[in-house]
Structure formats: structure tokens, C-alpha cells
């Protein structure tokens, strides 16, 4: 069984998937393999009953519905690989109906709240770095992984843009405004004292190595608390706010889709619905005599 899973993971690595996707698929299949092993079964021989038992197990240990759906998709892709290699004849998940995932509307900061958040860092080396990171994320709407993978060669302060590599190495050019340029110029002055290992990554932690997603999450949480924002904030809140604020100020949805790097317009349309709801609330507040 181990050799089957290992060959599948090797196949995934050849597909040029993002590190996060590769890690998620590997974890899902390894976990499923262990579950099948506890039932004294082989992945080559199981049926839909085992899949249903696995879903019940995931529910029992408190996995979110979205996590369960992703696990089923991972298992389904695993069996596609096994069928292609002639190791099994059919996919045991075919008869299992994947539950629909309710897409949660992301939390959005107002422009005033964004200003408070971005003004929170002090003038220390760490504060200058943190503000530059937050400004770039809000100015560009990049994902956390994209932000942390930026190098100094991806930044052009003369022409005011950054070069970002997204999923499957797709490259996009994103403009940055004067606030971000100003913060980056200040950061480049203190960056040499942080960059003790002479790395090309744009943003480094205080140990001089590439910052992790967990490290960035802690930064966001710290400044949200410092600025007195009582909303549920995560590492993507500035990305969500970036998209909604653009739409509220007249940007067309196709342009926002391109800036965010979405391949599917449906992923961008959720921000359009948030923008419309905000606009309706504002119209009501200004127009209703007892609002």
C-alpha cells in the first residue's frame, strides 16, 4: 500500500502544483491510507462503505464540511490515478455524493479600519517591515503565499508595480500606489540589517530567513488588536478588502478578477455581491427618513 501512495505523490509532484495544494493532497491521502489500514483493508479493494465510514470518522473528529469535501476530492483524484495505472477497475467514491459547501462571505474592513490597521506599526525596523508588508498586501490583493514568495527582483519602484507568480507559476503584473512605494523605500533602507544570510526574498523574519504564513498571521492578529478592530481577521482579510473597495469605487469585475489572479469569474463575483449589499445599505441610510 505504501508504494502505491508514494507513486501517487511522486506523480503529483510532477504536475507543477503549488506547495500548499501538494501538501494538502499528500496529507489527505496519507490520512486515508492510515484509516484503511486500521480496517485491515487495502486501498485497491475498498468500496463505497469504507468511503462512507471515513467521512463519518472525519465528522466525528470535528473536521469542517469544507475539509471533508476536499478529502473526498483528494481521494477521487487518487483513484483516477490508480485506474489510469491499471491498479484498480473503479473508483469507490463514484456513488458517494459530495456535500455542497456553503461559501461563507468573507469579513471585510472599512477604509477607515484599513487606515487604522496600516498606521499601527511603529518606526522600528520590525515596524517598518510590517507596515511595508501590510501596505503591499492591501495595495495588490495578493495571497499570503504570493506575498511571502516575492523577491527583491519582483519589485519595480520606478514604474510602481510588482511581479507576482501565482498558481502553476502564472505571472501577473500588479500596480502599486504611492503609499506602498513610500513604505517599500523605507523598508529597503533597513532590510540589509535584517538580511544576514543575503537572501533574495523581499520580506524576511527577524532571524533573517523567509517569513512563514504563521508568522504573517501573527503580525495581522497583533496589529488588529493594537488598532482596536473587533472583527474576525485572518491573513486574507486585506485581500478581501482590496477586492471589495475596488468594486465599490467603480472598478469592473473583470479587472478585479485579473488583479486577484482568479481563473474563474465566479470566485470574484462574491466580492461583487458584498459591494452591492454595502451600497444598498448606504443608500438606505442616506435616503430613509428614520434610518
ZADO-1210 file (C-alpha; in nm, 4 decimals, padded with zeros to 6 digits):
<atoms>
<atom x="00.0000" y="00.0000" z="00.0000" code="UNK" pos="1"/>
<atom x="00.2835" y="00.2392" z="00.0851" code="UNK" pos="2"/>
<atom x="00.4365" y="00.2042" z="-00.2614" code="UNK" pos="3"/>
<atom x="00.1012" y="00.2884" z="-00.4242" code="UNK" pos="4"/>
<atom x="00.0631" y="00.6089" z="-00.2213" code="UNK" pos="5"/>
<atom x="00.4270" y="00.7050" z="-00.2765" code="UNK" pos="6"/>
<atom x="00.3953" y="00.6649" z="-00.6535" code="UNK" pos="7"/>
<atom x="00.0834" y="00.8838" z="-00.6495" code="UNK" pos="8"/>
<atom x="00.2598" y="01.1582" z="-00.4509" code="UNK" pos="9"/>
<atom x="00.5514" y="01.1436" z="-00.6974" code="UNK" pos="10"/>
<atom x="00.3001" y="01.1876" z="-00.9789" code="UNK" pos="11"/>
<atom x="00.1535" y="01.4931" z="-00.8018" code="UNK" pos="12"/>
<atom x="00.4978" y="01.6497" z="-00.7724" code="UNK" pos="13"/>
<atom x="00.5444" y="01.6207" z="-01.1484" code="UNK" pos="14"/>
<atom x="00.2242" y="01.8207" z="-01.2105" code="UNK" pos="15"/>
<atom x="00.3755" y="02.1522" z="-01.1004" code="UNK" pos="16"/>
<atom x="00.1093" y="02.2074" z="-00.8316" code="UNK" pos="17"/>
<atom x="00.1508" y="02.4771" z="-00.5688" code="UNK" pos="18"/>
<atom x="00.3222" y="02.3666" z="-00.2467" code="UNK" pos="19"/>
<atom x="00.0034" y="02.4187" z="-00.0453" code="UNK" pos="20"/>
<atom x="-00.2048" y="02.2030" z="-00.2834" code="UNK" pos="21"/>
<atom x="00.0618" y="01.9327" z="-00.2913" code="UNK" pos="22"/>
<atom x="00.0859" y="01.9288" z="00.0895" code="UNK" pos="23"/>
<atom x="-00.2940" y="01.9113" z="00.1263" code="UNK" pos="24"/>
<atom x="-00.3297" y="01.6193" z="-00.1199" code="UNK" pos="25"/>
<atom x="-00.0396" y="01.4339" z="00.0429" code="UNK" pos="26"/>
<atom x="-00.1867" y="01.4772" z="00.3921" code="UNK" pos="27"/>
<atom x="-00.5345" y="01.3735" z="00.2781" code="UNK" pos="28"/>
<atom x="-00.4198" y="01.0541" z="00.1102" code="UNK" pos="29"/>
<atom x="-00.1782" y="00.9599" z="00.3888" code="UNK" pos="30"/>
<atom x="-00.4585" y="01.0034" z="00.6443" code="UNK" pos="31"/>
<atom x="-00.6971" y="00.7984" z="00.4320" code="UNK" pos="32"/>
<atom x="-00.4348" y="00.5251" z="00.3925" code="UNK" pos="33"/>
<atom x="-00.3959" y="00.5014" z="00.7719" code="UNK" pos="34"/>
<atom x="-00.7731" y="00.4795" z="00.8154" code="UNK" pos="35"/>
<atom x="-00.8000" y="00.1988" z="00.5599" code="UNK" pos="36"/>
<atom x="-00.5134" y="00.0217" z="00.7344" code="UNK" pos="37"/>
<atom x="-00.6974" y="00.0279" z="01.0711" code="UNK" pos="38"/>
<atom x="-00.9860" y="-00.1527" z="00.8971" code="UNK" pos="39"/>
<atom x="-00.7406" y="-00.4158" z="00.7700" code="UNK" pos="40"/>
<atom x="-00.8284" y="-00.3328" z="00.4110" code="UNK" pos="41"/>
<atom x="-00.6292" y="-00.2321" z="00.1046" code="UNK" pos="42"/>
<atom x="-00.6890" y="00.0847" z="-00.0967" code="UNK" pos="43"/>
<atom x="-00.7064" y="-00.1333" z="-00.4085" code="UNK" pos="44"/>
<atom x="-01.0028" y="-00.3340" z="-00.2756" code="UNK" pos="45"/>
<atom x="-01.2303" y="-00.0962" z="-00.0821" code="UNK" pos="46"/>
<atom x="-01.5830" y="00.0073" z="-00.1765" code="UNK" pos="47"/>
<atom x="-01.8225" y="00.2912" z="-00.1014" code="UNK" pos="48"/>
<atom x="-01.8902" y="00.1567" z="00.2511" code="UNK" pos="49"/>
<atom x="-01.5305" y="00.2347" z="00.3508" code="UNK" pos="50"/>
<atom x="-01.5572" y="00.5828" z="00.1995" code="UNK" pos="51"/>
<atom x="-01.8761" y="00.6471" z="00.3998" code="UNK" pos="52"/>
<atom x="-01.7084" y="00.5166" z="00.7151" code="UNK" pos="53"/>
<atom x="-01.4157" y="00.7506" z="00.6540" code="UNK" pos="54"/>
<atom x="-01.6483" y="01.0501" z="00.6148" code="UNK" pos="55"/>
<atom x="-01.8175" y="00.9574" z="00.9435" code="UNK" pos="56"/>
<atom x="-01.4752" y="00.9364" z="01.1063" code="UNK" pos="57"/>
<atom x="-01.3816" y="01.2841" z="00.9797" code="UNK" pos="58"/>
<atom x="-01.7088" y="01.4236" z="01.1123" code="UNK" pos="59"/>
<atom x="-01.6503" y="01.2548" z="01.4478" code="UNK" pos="60"/>
<atom x="-01.3064" y="01.4153" z="01.4893" code="UNK" pos="61"/>
<atom x="-01.4572" y="01.7571" z="01.4118" code="UNK" pos="62"/>
<atom x="-01.3455" y="01.8228" z="01.0543" code="UNK" pos="63"/>
<atom x="-01.5270" y="02.1116" z="00.8842" code="UNK" pos="64"/>
<atom x="-01.7570" y="02.0336" z="00.5936" code="UNK" pos="65"/>
<atom x="-01.5167" y="02.2109" z="00.3537" code="UNK" pos="66"/>
<atom x="-01.2301" y="01.9922" z="00.4803" code="UNK" pos="67"/>
<atom x="-01.4357" y="01.6751" z="00.4283" code="UNK" pos="68"/>
<atom x="-01.5229" y="01.7803" z="00.0727" code="UNK" pos="69"/>
<atom x="-01.1554" y="01.8432" z="-00.0038" code="UNK" pos="70"/>
<atom x="-01.0668" y="01.4990" z="00.1375" code="UNK" pos="71"/>
<atom x="-01.3226" y="01.3298" z="-00.0891" code="UNK" pos="72"/>
<atom x="-01.1885" y="01.5212" z="-00.3900" code="UNK" pos="73"/>
<atom x="-00.8347" y="01.4138" z="-00.2962" code="UNK" pos="74"/>
<atom x="-00.9429" y="01.0502" z="-00.2701" code="UNK" pos="75"/>
<atom x="-01.1295" y="01.0726" z="-00.6018" code="UNK" pos="76"/>
<atom x="-00.8192" y="01.2087" z="-00.7762" code="UNK" pos="77"/>
<atom x="-00.6134" y="00.9333" z="-00.6137" code="UNK" pos="78"/>
<atom x="-00.8394" y="00.6669" z="-00.7623" code="UNK" pos="79"/>
<atom x="-00.8313" y="00.8333" z="-01.1038" code="UNK" pos="80"/>
<atom x="-00.4555" y="00.7823" z="-01.0873" code="UNK" pos="81"/>
<atom x="-00.4947" y="00.4165" z="-00.9818" code="UNK" pos="82"/>
<atom x="-00.7444" y="00.3483" z="-01.2645" code="UNK" pos="83"/>
<atom x="-00.5105" y="00.5130" z="-01.5164" code="UNK" pos="84"/>
<atom x="-00.2261" y="00.2898" z="-01.3958" code="UNK" pos="85"/>
<atom x="-00.4465" y="-00.0204" z="-01.4152" code="UNK" pos="86"/>
<atom x="-00.4219" y="-00.0847" z="-01.0393" code="UNK" pos="87"/>
<atom x="-00.7995" y="-00.0737" z="-00.9800" code="UNK" pos="88"/>
<atom x="-01.1030" y="-00.1037" z="-01.2040" code="UNK" pos="89"/>
<atom x="-01.3364" y="00.1519" z="-01.0434" code="UNK" pos="90"/>
<atom x="-01.3472" y="00.4492" z="-00.8115" code="UNK" pos="91"/>
<atom x="-01.5195" y="00.3741" z="-00.4759" code="UNK" pos="92"/>
<atom x="-01.6208" y="00.7401" z="-00.4407" code="UNK" pos="93"/>
<atom x="-01.8282" y="00.7442" z="-00.7633" code="UNK" pos="94"/>
<atom x="-02.1520" y="00.6539" z="-00.5845" code="UNK" pos="95"/>
<atom x="-02.0848" y="00.8939" z="-00.2987" code="UNK" pos="96"/>
<atom x="-02.2495" y="01.2347" z="-00.3325" code="UNK" pos="97"/>
<atom x="-02.0138" y="01.5101" z="-00.2226" code="UNK" pos="98"/>
<atom x="-02.1913" y="01.7511" z="00.0155" code="UNK" pos="99"/>
<atom x="-02.2266" y="02.1077" z="-00.1039" code="UNK" pos="100"/>
<atom x="-02.0095" y="02.3615" z="00.0714" code="UNK" pos="101"/>
<atom x="-02.1758" y="02.6836" z="00.1712" code="UNK" pos="102"/>
<atom x="-01.9432" y="02.9635" z="00.0694" code="UNK" pos="103"/>
<atom x="-01.9000" y="03.1953" z="00.3654" code="UNK" pos="104"/>
<atom x="-01.8988" y="03.5675" z="00.2942" code="UNK" pos="105"/>
<atom x="-01.5543" y="03.6924" z="00.3986" code="UNK" pos="106"/>
<atom x="-01.5099" y="03.9597" z="00.6648" code="UNK" pos="107"/>
<atom x="-01.4318" y="04.2994" z="00.5151" code="UNK" pos="108"/>
<atom x="-01.2644" y="04.6006" z="00.6740" code="UNK" pos="109"/>
<atom x="-01.3894" y="04.9511" z="00.6039" code="UNK" pos="110"/>
<atom x="-01.1474" y="05.2018" z="00.4517" code="UNK" pos="111"/>
<atom x="-01.1179" y="05.3696" z="00.7940" code="UNK" pos="112"/>
<atom x="-01.0369" y="05.0357" z="00.9604" code="UNK" pos="113"/>
<atom x="-00.7737" y="04.9613" z="00.6950" code="UNK" pos="114"/>
<atom x="-00.6162" y="05.3020" z="00.7623" code="UNK" pos="115"/>
<atom x="-00.6050" y="05.2275" z="01.1359" code="UNK" pos="116"/>
<atom x="-00.4511" y="04.8853" z="01.0746" code="UNK" pos="117"/>
<atom x="-00.1836" y="05.0170" z="00.8377" code="UNK" pos="118"/>
<atom x="-00.0950" y="05.3033" z="01.0704" code="UNK" pos="119"/>
<atom x="-00.0398" y="05.0705" z="01.3681" code="UNK" pos="120"/>
<atom x="00.3258" y="04.9635" z="01.3119" code="UNK" pos="121"/>
<atom x="00.5865" y="05.1814" z="01.4812" code="UNK" pos="122"/>
<atom x="00.9104" y="05.3196" z="01.3314" code="UNK" pos="123"/>
<atom x="01.1367" y="05.0366" z="01.4463" code="UNK" pos="124"/>
<atom x="01.2979" y="04.8087" z="01.1859" code="UNK" pos="125"/>
<atom x="01.0283" y="04.5499" z="01.2547" code="UNK" pos="126"/>
<atom x="00.7548" y="04.8130" z="01.2348" code="UNK" pos="127"/>
<atom x="00.8861" y="04.9477" z="00.9036" code="UNK" pos="128"/>
<atom x="00.8951" y="04.5930" z="00.7621" code="UNK" pos="129"/>
<atom x="00.5471" y="04.5119" z="00.8946" code="UNK" pos="130"/>
<atom x="00.3907" y="04.8247" z="00.7518" code="UNK" pos="131"/>
<atom x="00.5519" y="04.7607" z="00.4129" code="UNK" pos="132"/>
<atom x="00.4064" y="04.4075" z="00.4120" code="UNK" pos="133"/>
<atom x="00.0576" y="04.5248" z="00.5066" code="UNK" pos="134"/>
<atom x="00.0644" y="04.8113" z="00.2560" code="UNK" pos="135"/>
<atom x="00.1740" y="04.5816" z="-00.0282" code="UNK" pos="136"/>
<atom x="-00.0944" y="04.3259" z="00.0537" code="UNK" pos="137"/>
<atom x="-00.3705" y="04.5881" z="00.0602" code="UNK" pos="138"/>
<atom x="-00.2331" y="04.7648" z="-00.2496" code="UNK" pos="139"/>
<atom x="-00.2177" y="04.4459" z="-00.4578" code="UNK" pos="140"/>
<atom x="-00.4591" y="04.1946" z="-00.3056" code="UNK" pos="141"/>
<atom x="-00.2026" y="03.9141" z="-00.3392" code="UNK" pos="142"/>
<atom x="-00.2388" y="03.5899" z="-00.1472" code="UNK" pos="143"/>
<atom x="-00.0221" y="03.5353" z="00.1596" code="UNK" pos="144"/>
<atom x="00.1936" y="03.2755" z="-00.0170" code="UNK" pos="145"/>
<atom x="00.2397" y="03.5089" z="-00.3137" code="UNK" pos="146"/>
<atom x="00.3405" y="03.7928" z="-00.0820" code="UNK" pos="147"/>
<atom x="00.5943" y="03.5806" z="00.1051" code="UNK" pos="148"/>
<atom x="00.7441" y="03.4436" z="-00.2183" code="UNK" pos="149"/>
<atom x="00.8135" y="03.7891" z="-00.3631" code="UNK" pos="150"/>
<atom x="01.1803" y="03.8636" z="-00.4218" code="UNK" pos="151"/>
<atom x="01.3573" y="04.1964" z="-00.4463" code="UNK" pos="152"/>
<atom x="01.3662" y="04.1446" z="-00.8237" code="UNK" pos="153"/>
<atom x="00.9868" y="04.1344" z="-00.8400" code="UNK" pos="154"/>
<atom x="00.9564" y="04.4960" z="-00.7242" code="UNK" pos="155"/>
<atom x="00.9880" y="04.7959" z="-00.9555" code="UNK" pos="156"/>
<atom x="00.9624" y="05.1198" z="-00.7589" code="UNK" pos="157"/>
<atom x="01.0339" y="05.3383" z="-01.0625" code="UNK" pos="158"/>
<atom x="00.7374" y="05.2063" z="-01.2612" code="UNK" pos="159"/>
<atom x="00.5284" y="05.1311" z="-00.9495" code="UNK" pos="160"/>
<atom x="00.4453" y="04.7634" z="-00.9908" code="UNK" pos="161"/>
<atom x="00.5230" y="04.4191" z="-00.8530" code="UNK" pos="162"/>
<atom x="00.5571" y="04.0944" z="-01.0465" code="UNK" pos="163"/>
<atom x="00.3664" y="03.8128" z="-00.8816" code="UNK" pos="164"/>
<atom x="00.3734" y="03.4387" z="-00.9503" code="UNK" pos="165"/>
<atom x="00.0503" y="03.2641" z="-00.8584" code="UNK" pos="166"/>
<atom x="-00.0883" y="02.9129" z="-00.9007" code="UNK" pos="167"/>
<atom x="00.1006" y="02.6977" z="-01.1535" code="UNK" pos="168"/>
<atom x="00.3619" y="02.9747" z="-01.1893" code="UNK" pos="169"/>
<atom x="00.1157" y="03.2081" z="-01.3655" code="UNK" pos="170"/>
<atom x="00.2741" y="03.5505" z="-01.3648" code="UNK" pos="171"/>
<atom x="00.0844" y="03.8770" z="-01.3334" code="UNK" pos="172"/>
<atom x="00.1899" y="04.2399" z="-01.3084" code="UNK" pos="173"/>
<atom x="00.0108" y="04.4393" z="-01.0376" code="UNK" pos="174"/>
<atom x="00.0399" y="04.8169" z="-00.9932" code="UNK" pos="175"/>
<atom x="00.1169" y="04.9614" z="-00.6511" code="UNK" pos="176"/>
<atom x="00.0295" y="05.3078" z="-00.5260" code="UNK" pos="177"/>
<atom x="00.2358" y="05.5865" z="-00.3720" code="UNK" pos="178"/>
<atom x="00.1740" y="05.4679" z="-00.0135" code="UNK" pos="179"/>
<atom x="00.3221" y="05.1247" z="-00.0878" code="UNK" pos="180"/>
<atom x="00.6133" y="05.2712" z="-00.2806" code="UNK" pos="181"/>
<atom x="00.6911" y="05.5047" z="00.0098" code="UNK" pos="182"/>
<atom x="00.6794" y="05.2204" z="00.2639" code="UNK" pos="183"/>
<atom x="00.8936" y="04.9932" z="00.0471" code="UNK" pos="184"/>
<atom x="01.1548" y="05.2657" z="00.0003" code="UNK" pos="185"/>
<atom x="01.1819" y="05.2981" z="00.3802" code="UNK" pos="186"/>
<atom x="01.1927" y="04.9199" z="00.4188" code="UNK" pos="187"/>
<atom x="01.4745" y="04.8799" z="00.1645" code="UNK" pos="188"/>
<atom x="01.6871" y="05.1093" z="00.3829" code="UNK" pos="189"/>
<atom x="01.6552" y="04.8809" z="00.6894" code="UNK" pos="190"/>
<atom x="01.6332" y="04.5467" z="00.5064" code="UNK" pos="191"/>
<atom x="02.0155" y="04.4938" z="00.4820" code="UNK" pos="192"/>
<atom x="02.0427" y="04.4757" z="00.8618" code="UNK" pos="193"/>
<atom x="01.7742" y="04.2038" z="00.8678" code="UNK" pos="194"/>
<atom x="01.9080" y="04.0137" z="00.5651" code="UNK" pos="195"/>
<atom x="02.2012" y="03.8458" z="00.7434" code="UNK" pos="196"/>
<atom x="02.2022" y="03.5479" z="00.5010" code="UNK" pos="197"/>
<atom x="02.1920" y="03.7621" z="00.1852" code="UNK" pos="198"/>
<atom x="01.8621" y="03.6162" z="00.0618" code="UNK" pos="199"/>
<atom x="01.6560" y="03.7468" z="-00.2317" code="UNK" pos="200"/>
<atom x="01.3173" y="03.7162" z="-00.0602" code="UNK" pos="201"/>
<atom x="01.1598" y="04.0592" z="-00.0216" code="UNK" pos="202"/>
<atom x="01.0195" y="04.0076" z="00.3273" code="UNK" pos="203"/>
<atom x="01.2255" y="03.8294" z="00.5920" code="UNK" pos="204"/>
<atom x="01.1614" y="03.7419" z="00.9546" code="UNK" pos="205"/>
<atom x="01.3823" y="03.8831" z="01.2285" code="UNK" pos="206"/>
<atom x="01.6021" y="03.5715" z="01.2111" code="UNK" pos="207"/>
<atom x="01.6930" y="03.6633" z="00.8536" code="UNK" pos="208"/>
<atom x="01.5042" y="03.3778" z="00.6856" code="UNK" pos="209"/>
<atom x="01.1879" y="03.3648" z="00.4746" code="UNK" pos="210"/>
<atom x="00.8778" y="03.4550" z="00.6709" code="UNK" pos="211"/>
<atom x="00.6194" y="03.1789" z="00.7191" code="UNK" pos="212"/>
<atom x="00.2417" y="03.2001" z="00.6763" code="UNK" pos="213"/>
<atom x="00.2081" y="03.1505" z="01.0515" code="UNK" pos="214"/>
<atom x="00.4460" y="03.4400" z="01.1137" code="UNK" pos="215"/>
<atom x="00.2430" y="03.6694" z="00.8891" code="UNK" pos="216"/>
<atom x="-00.0823" y="03.5594" z="01.0564" code="UNK" pos="217"/>
<atom x="00.0605" y="03.6592" z="01.3955" code="UNK" pos="218"/>
<atom x="00.1520" y="04.0016" z="01.2566" code="UNK" pos="219"/>
<atom x="-00.2020" y="04.0582" z="01.1275" code="UNK" pos="220"/>
<atom x="-00.3564" y="03.9479" z="01.4588" code="UNK" pos="221"/>
<atom x="-00.1218" y="04.1696" z="01.6614" code="UNK" pos="222"/>
<atom x="-00.1939" y="04.4881" z="01.4678" code="UNK" pos="223"/>
<atom x="-00.5673" y="04.4179" z="01.4518" code="UNK" pos="224"/>
<atom x="-00.5656" y="04.4113" z="01.8316" code="UNK" pos="225"/>
<atom x="-00.3412" y="04.7191" z="01.8511" code="UNK" pos="226"/>
<atom x="-00.5731" y="04.9171" z="01.6256" code="UNK" pos="227"/>
<atom x="-00.8845" y="04.8145" z="01.8177" code="UNK" pos="228"/>
<atom x="-01.0545" y="04.6313" z="01.5298" code="UNK" pos="229"/>
<atom x="-01.3114" y="04.3931" z="01.6756" code="UNK" pos="230"/>
<atom x="-01.3700" y="04.1850" z="01.3640" code="UNK" pos="231"/>
<atom x="-01.2627" y="03.8294" z="01.2902" code="UNK" pos="232"/>
<atom x="-00.9458" y="03.8996" z="01.0929" code="UNK" pos="233"/>
<atom x="-00.7283" y="03.6446" z="00.9161" code="UNK" pos="234"/>
<atom x="-00.4378" y="03.6536" z="00.6731" code="UNK" pos="235"/>
<atom x="-00.6728" y="03.7105" z="00.3773" code="UNK" pos="236"/>
<atom x="-00.8781" y="03.9973" z="00.5210" code="UNK" pos="237"/>
<atom x="-00.6732" y="04.2628" z="00.3416" code="UNK" pos="238"/>
<atom x="-00.7055" y="04.0709" z="00.0130" code="UNK" pos="239"/>
<atom x="-01.0841" y="04.0568" z="00.0544" code="UNK" pos="240"/>
<atom x="-01.0991" y="04.4249" z="00.1491" code="UNK" pos="241"/>
<atom x="-00.8827" y="04.5161" z="-00.1511" code="UNK" pos="242"/>
<atom x="-01.1309" y="04.3489" z="-00.3887" code="UNK" pos="243"/>
<atom x="-01.4453" y="04.4996" z="-00.2361" code="UNK" pos="244"/>
<atom x="-01.3010" y="04.8507" z="-00.2113" code="UNK" pos="245"/>
<atom x="-01.2009" y="04.8417" z="-00.5785" code="UNK" pos="246"/>
<atom x="-01.5525" y="04.7384" z="-00.6824" code="UNK" pos="247"/>
<atom x="-01.7116" y="04.9990" z="-00.4546" code="UNK" pos="248"/>
<atom x="-01.5039" y="05.2659" z="-00.6251" code="UNK" pos="249"/>
<atom x="-01.6061" y="05.1701" z="-00.9779" code="UNK" pos="250"/>
<atom x="-01.3587" y="04.9017" z="-01.0891" code="UNK" pos="251"/>
<atom x="-01.5072" y="04.6461" z="-01.3291" code="UNK" pos="252"/>
<atom x="-01.5237" y="04.2872" z="-01.2119" code="UNK" pos="253"/>
<atom x="-01.3042" y="04.1510" z="-01.4956" code="UNK" pos="254"/>
<atom x="-01.0191" y="04.3829" z="-01.3957" code="UNK" pos="255"/>
<atom x="-01.0534" y="04.2771" z="-01.0308" code="UNK" pos="256"/>
<atom x="-01.0514" y="03.9127" z="-01.1415" code="UNK" pos="257"/>
<atom x="-00.7241" y="03.9706" z="-01.3262" code="UNK" pos="258"/>
<atom x="-00.5650" y="04.1522" z="-01.0328" code="UNK" pos="259"/>
<atom x="-00.6624" y="03.8750" z="-00.7907" code="UNK" pos="260"/>
<atom x="-00.5389" y="03.6042" z="-01.0275" code="UNK" pos="261"/>
<atom x="-00.8728" y="03.4186" z="-01.0337" code="UNK" pos="262"/>
<atom x="-00.9110" y="03.1791" z="-01.3269" code="UNK" pos="263"/>
<atom x="-01.2870" y="03.1556" z="-01.2658" code="UNK" pos="264"/>
<atom x="-01.5014" y="03.4701" z="-01.2597" code="UNK" pos="265"/>
<atom x="-01.7375" y="03.3025" z="-01.0083" code="UNK" pos="266"/>
<atom x="-01.4640" y="03.3298" z="-00.7437" code="UNK" pos="267"/>
<atom x="-01.4580" y="03.7075" z="-00.7934" code="UNK" pos="268"/>
<atom x="-01.8353" y="03.7560" z="-00.8018" code="UNK" pos="269"/>
<atom x="-01.8709" y="03.7032" z="-00.4265" code="UNK" pos="270"/>
<atom x="-01.6945" y="04.0374" z="-00.3797" code="UNK" pos="271"/>
<atom x="-01.9386" y="04.1999" z="-00.6191" code="UNK" pos="272"/>
<atom x="-02.2313" y="04.0836" z="-00.4043" code="UNK" pos="273"/>
<atom x="-02.0655" y="04.2259" z="-00.0914" code="UNK" pos="274"/>
<atom x="-02.0096" y="04.5572" z="-00.2696" code="UNK" pos="275"/>
<atom x="-02.3754" y="04.5749" z="-00.3799" code="UNK" pos="276"/>
<atom x="-02.5025" y="04.4982" z="-00.0295" code="UNK" pos="277"/>
<atom x="-02.2814" y="04.7732" z="00.1154" code="UNK" pos="278"/>
<atom x="-02.4074" y="05.0188" z="-00.1466" code="UNK" pos="279"/>
<atom x="-02.7737" y="04.9327" z="-00.0759" code="UNK" pos="280"/>
<atom x="-02.7167" y="04.9802" z="00.2979" code="UNK" pos="281"/>
<atom x="-02.5550" y="05.3199" z="00.2336" code="UNK" pos="282"/>
<atom x="-02.8413" y="05.4309" z="00.0054" code="UNK" pos="283"/>
<atom x="-03.0954" y="05.3260" z="00.2684" code="UNK" pos="284"/>
<atom x="-02.9079" y="05.5094" z="00.5428" code="UNK" pos="285"/>
<atom x="-02.8940" y="05.8305" z="00.3377" code="UNK" pos="286"/>
<atom x="-03.2448" y="05.8138" z="00.1915" code="UNK" pos="287"/>
<atom x="-03.4757" y="05.6753" z="00.4601" code="UNK" pos="288"/>
<atom x="-03.6130" y="05.9457" z="00.6944" code="UNK" pos="289"/>
<atom x="-03.5887" y="05.7198" z="01.0003" code="UNK" pos="290"/>
<atom x="-03.2725" y="05.5289" z="00.9147" code="UNK" pos="291"/>
</atoms>
